Amino acid sequence: MIIINKEIVEKSKLTVEQLLVLNSVAVNTCFSATLKELTEKGLIYKDTNLYKLTLVGQTLLENLYVIHKEAKNIDDRVMYLATELKKIFPEGKKEGVNMYWAEGKILIARRLKTFFSKYGYDYTNENILSAARRYVESFNGNYRLMQLLKYFIFKNKTTNEGWIEYESQLVNFMENANQEINIKNDWTSGLQ
């Protein structure tokens, strides 16, 4: 595991990328062979002059980051949030889809860890739980178009160009909390 102190990197006037290459040189990495092996494993591909991550490579890297960032206080926090979020979403499976509204707590916790690695740890537990409650309540009991909990937390979308974009209704509901309008009496919310 490599832990990078950004302050020391900034003082050295190196970029993180330069530091990682410097580390690779220090362990005698043969770049051409390593790039070839990663391409053969389907983790990267060459696009013009740049190497880019495939979806499989992106997922693997995200999972590795989550595994190495584990700490006791984060584990406790995400397990608490996973338990509470599971209570907010409906029970059972989404109609017309063979998927549960909320996965098991361990899977929710893992997704929350990835969420925090992408969006930061600044969001409070209360902000997260309040956003989830407002999201579920905004459907007025008609959950047909509501996202599953895992996609509410975040969802990867691949663009036509092959880029991976992140979408999070959780972030949207937290950051736009004061902009919501009351739709409980909106006649369109009752349409079947």
Buried (B, 14 or more C-beta within 10 A) or exposed (E): EEEEEEEEBEEEEBEEEEBEBEEEEEEEEEEEEEBEEBBEEEBBBEEEEEEBBBEEBBBBEBEEEBEEEEEEEBEEBBBBBBEBBBEBBBEEEBEEEEEBBBBEBEBBBBBBBBBBBBBEEEBEEEBBBBBBBBBBEBBEEEBEEBBBBBBBBBBBEEEEEEEBEEEBBBBBBBEEEEEEEEEEEEEEEEEE
